[in-house]
Amino acid sequence: MVAKPMAANRKPKPQILIVLHQEQSSPGRVGQLLIEEGFDLDIRRPPLGDALPDTLEKHAGAVVFGGPMSANDKDEFVKRETDWLAVPLRENRPFLGICLGAQMLVNHLGGKVAGHGDGLVEIGWYPLTATDEGKTLLHWPEMVYQFHREGFSLPSGATLLATAENYPNQAFRYGTNAWGIQFHAELTAVMMHRWVVRGAHRFELPGAQPGRDHLGGRMIWDMHLKRWLVEFLQLIFERSFLPVHGERVAAKRSGEGREHTRIG
């Protein structure tokens, strides 16, 4: 009897659909953490012509990332991508929208995406306040990294999870499996350096912080932001995560282990 190759006996890894918006864009720390937890990444770039799947039955969920464009732009891919969000909502698959991705979700749900009334932007590190509903889910960071000129209204039927002074809608949940966040927890150190260099012209906008504060703030607050991201991804994709994280979060929710373990 001939033994079958080990590869033939391996169970395929669950896939997460990753939607990016530039040729050089990366899923960053989100992608790294998902891979560490046993997922494969199915990366698509709609602005470059990549199609999005008609169903997510072969995926464990989806993450739509940010980009320099507006969710209100008239580009074909923006409308196509916004309309496509009906798929994870209809199939009740785990979905996370980050910055532009969250704004597309808001537009899809009938909300509004617009700039601040006084022209203020959030580019740098800014305080974040969890709502009571957010606090029941997990511990939130006090400072988060932002890079946006537009914000969003809270869609009808959505639950606000975190807020801030100038852009009050920072994180929300819609239904059981759709999530949107305005801020960026996915940036690696290399990504942040690249954003600071390429986005330096935006540091003159009202409310923006100088580049040195972006990098200096990372040394102070990024550890807490990464810790939050690990638990947030676990919350969204918890049924597929490895036991080590599930046990830690389960203990936290039951009132045990309230002191967070430092992560990476």
C-alpha atoms as one frame of an Amber mdcrd trajectory, in Angstrom:
protein
   0.000   0.000   0.000   1.415   3.340  -1.075   1.191   6.073   1.533  -0.442
   9.277   0.384   1.696  12.422   0.493   1.206  14.379   3.677   0.082  17.440
   1.703  -2.881  15.482   0.381  -4.114  14.926   3.932  -3.872  18.547   4.992
  -7.089  20.403   5.509  -7.227  23.597   3.440  -6.828  26.740   5.473  -9.853
  29.049   5.696  -9.507  32.119   3.514 -10.111  35.743   4.364 -10.916  38.026
   1.442  -8.614  41.060   1.580  -9.637  44.113  -0.485  -6.920  46.694  -1.133
  -6.991  49.874  -3.212  -3.486  50.528  -4.514  -0.877  48.424  -6.281   1.621
  48.705  -3.410  -0.936  48.522  -0.579  -0.483  45.891   2.116  -2.841  44.356
   4.671  -0.077  45.080   7.173  -0.504  43.875  10.708  -4.053  42.680  10.065
  -2.739  40.327   7.416   0.141  39.188   9.609  -2.150  38.382  12.518  -4.659
  36.533  10.344  -1.886  34.412   8.830  -0.535  33.668  12.309  -3.997  32.471
  13.285  -4.136  29.965  10.436  -5.883  31.865   7.655  -4.880  32.234   4.032
  -5.356  35.651   2.415  -7.230  36.052  -0.857  -6.054  39.514  -1.940  -8.043
  41.495  -4.507  -7.482  45.041  -5.806 -10.686  46.329  -7.483  -9.069  49.580
  -8.744  -6.666  47.400 -10.762  -9.500  45.360 -12.254  -9.764  42.477  -9.793
 -13.244  41.018  -9.486 -14.947  40.402  -6.159 -16.579  37.008  -5.517 -20.316
  36.552  -5.984 -20.447  34.694  -2.680 -18.300  34.319   0.431 -19.254  30.687
   0.965 -15.601  29.726   0.387 -14.281  32.477   2.660 -14.257  32.833   6.438
 -14.875  36.573   6.131 -13.667  39.746   4.460 -11.675  42.880   5.281 -11.900
  46.026   3.132  -9.029  48.430   3.767  -8.518  52.148   3.260  -7.166  54.176
   0.365  -6.593  57.746  -0.846  -9.908  57.914  -2.683 -13.278  58.957  -1.234
 -16.197  56.618  -0.718 -18.189  59.296  -2.566 -16.026  59.201  -5.697 -17.737
  58.311  -8.966 -15.139  55.761 -10.052 -16.656  52.516 -11.305 -14.818  50.386
  -8.781 -16.082  52.501  -5.849 -19.709  51.871  -6.817 -19.026  48.226  -7.628
 -17.285  47.651  -4.318 -19.938  49.510  -2.311 -22.719  47.504  -3.981 -20.765
  44.272  -3.372 -21.078  44.749   0.385 -24.549  43.255   0.031 -22.781  39.874
  -0.198 -21.302  39.658   3.331 -24.393  41.339   4.775 -26.784  38.943   3.037
 -24.727  35.879   3.905 -23.968  37.150   7.436 -20.254  36.557   6.984 -17.730
  38.335   9.227 -16.838  41.674   7.655 -14.483  44.450   8.733 -14.237  47.828
   7.008 -11.234  50.012   7.840 -11.401  53.763   7.092 -12.500  53.808   3.419
 -13.912  50.309   3.889 -16.033  51.492   6.814 -17.161  54.544   4.828 -18.230
  52.334   1.923 -20.234  50.220   4.369 -21.912  53.353   5.726 -22.844  54.479
   2.211 -24.190  51.016   1.442 -26.358  51.149   4.572 -27.800  54.541   3.643
 -25.612  56.736   5.843 -23.485  59.702   4.801 -19.761  60.225   4.320 -18.508
  63.815   4.507 -15.724  66.044   5.770 -15.788  67.957   9.040 -17.933  71.099
   9.048 -14.937  73.242   9.996 -12.565  71.510   7.608 -10.706  69.637  10.353
  -8.893  66.407   9.576  -7.522  63.620  11.745  -3.971  62.813  10.654  -1.846
  61.548  13.524  -2.677  60.198  16.996  -5.975  61.203  18.632  -7.932  60.229
  21.762 -10.609  57.562  21.496 -13.470  56.924  23.925 -15.345  53.633  24.006
 -19.109  53.731  24.457 -20.805  51.575  27.070 -21.664  49.110  24.303 -18.056
  49.050  23.179 -16.769  48.478  26.691 -18.862  45.326  27.029 -16.998  43.792
  24.097 -13.346  44.493  24.907 -10.867  47.010  26.273 -10.215  49.897  23.845
  -7.032  51.944  23.380  -7.015  55.530  24.603  -5.147  56.811  21.540  -5.444
  55.635  17.932  -3.746  56.458  14.648  -5.809  58.336  12.080  -5.280  59.409
   8.471  -8.509  60.769   7.013 -10.276  63.895   5.796 -13.808  62.494   5.883
 -15.929  60.771   8.468 -19.267  58.994   8.487 -22.675  59.137  10.088 -23.924
  56.230  12.156 -26.137  54.068   9.909 -29.665  53.347  11.035 -29.689  50.181
  13.136 -25.947  50.280  13.860 -24.425  50.314  17.340 -21.761  52.924  18.113
 -18.760  51.345  19.848 -16.240  54.197  20.050 -16.293  57.966  19.631 -13.981
  60.992  19.455 -14.245  64.768  19.637 -14.085  65.946  16.025 -15.330  62.803
  14.293 -17.790  61.255  16.756 -18.407  58.002  14.894 -15.188  55.996  15.170
 -16.308  52.370  15.391 -19.621  50.589  14.959 -21.226  47.223  14.597 -24.110
  46.455  12.261 -26.036  43.267  12.874 -23.973  40.424  14.258 -21.074  40.291
  11.818 -20.426  43.663  10.141 -17.926  46.069  11.724 -16.493  49.420  10.723
 -13.640  51.465  12.190 -12.389  54.900  11.149  -8.844  54.595  12.523  -5.826
  52.518  11.504  -4.480  49.723  13.689  -3.023  47.781  10.763   0.109  49.856
  10.173   3.495  48.249  10.649   6.461  50.522  11.407   7.517  50.384   7.749
   4.016  51.334   6.602   3.840  54.300   8.960   7.194  55.620   7.771   5.974
  55.357   4.180   2.715  57.150   4.976   4.589  59.939   6.786   6.889  60.473
   3.806   4.284  60.228   1.052   1.560  62.057   2.983   3.709  64.915   4.305
   1.821  67.464   2.186  -1.284  66.747   4.257   0.327  67.732   7.554  -0.532
  71.363   6.802  -4.266  70.653   6.857  -6.306  71.961   9.834  -6.053  69.535
  12.743  -3.218  67.447  11.281  -0.111  66.645  13.300   3.507  66.975  12.073
   5.298  63.814  10.956   7.550  63.645  14.017   4.457  63.284  16.206   3.245
  60.333  14.128   6.462  58.416  14.736   6.909  59.608  18.313   3.344  58.682
  19.175   3.866  55.206  17.804   6.551  54.530  20.393   4.116  55.458  23.165
   0.735  54.162  22.031   1.222  51.507  19.366   1.716  48.656  21.845  -1.785
  49.260  23.200  -3.260  49.629  19.718  -1.757  46.318  18.602  -3.034  44.597
  21.733  -6.516  45.884  20.937  -6.266  44.740  17.314  -5.469  41.161  18.321
  -8.570  41.000  20.497 -10.732  42.843  17.974  -9.862  40.416  15.175 -10.532
  37.556  17.550 -13.927  39.024  18.291 -14.809  39.227  14.597 -13.359  35.912
  13.431 -13.480  34.059  16.768 -14.889  30.777  15.478 -11.792  30.204  13.355
  -9.119  31.496  15.733  -6.712  29.235  17.538  -7.516  28.252  21.152  -4.739
  30.311  22.723  -6.472  33.576  21.877  -9.948  32.201  22.475  -9.018  31.126
  25.991  -7.458  34.511  26.790 -10.456  36.486  25.597 -12.928  34.086  27.194
 -11.142  34.590  30.503 -11.286  38.351  30.079 -15.015  38.285  29.369 -15.692
  36.126  32.424 -13.911  38.604  34.652 -10.603  36.768  34.838  -7.261  37.889
  33.467  -8.187  41.560  33.482  -4.552  42.554  33.191  -3.606  42.386  29.511
  -0.605  40.363  28.458   1.854  42.353  26.349   1.726  41.256  22.747   4.775
  41.521  20.531
